[in-house]
Amino acid sequence: MFNILYTVFLLLLLVVAAASIVIRKKVHGIKGVKPFLSSGCFFLIALLNLLSGWFHFYGLATWSISLILLFLAAYLTKYLPDAQVKQK
């Protein structure tokens, strides 16, 4: 029962987060995929942990892949656009 609720909740949050990212991309006029690679790594971490929960595959491989994706996401933050302050 918990696995089903966890899966539905996580997938719902991933859909809402992806929609938010797409809307933000359109509003700010961001071109290309490089600014979204960091978010993609975090999505992959969530999906990896979801799959490892379903298939009971907790272990060194899952932790290692999650850690690599986390470091990759941190490295790819250099492609995020700088915040622009609106002047009045």
Buried (B, 14 or more C-beta within 10 A) or exposed (E): EEEEEBBEEBEEEBEEBBEEBEEEBEEEEBEEEEBBBBBBBBBBBBEBBBEBBEEEEEEEEBEEBBEEBEEBBEEBEEEBEEEEEEEE
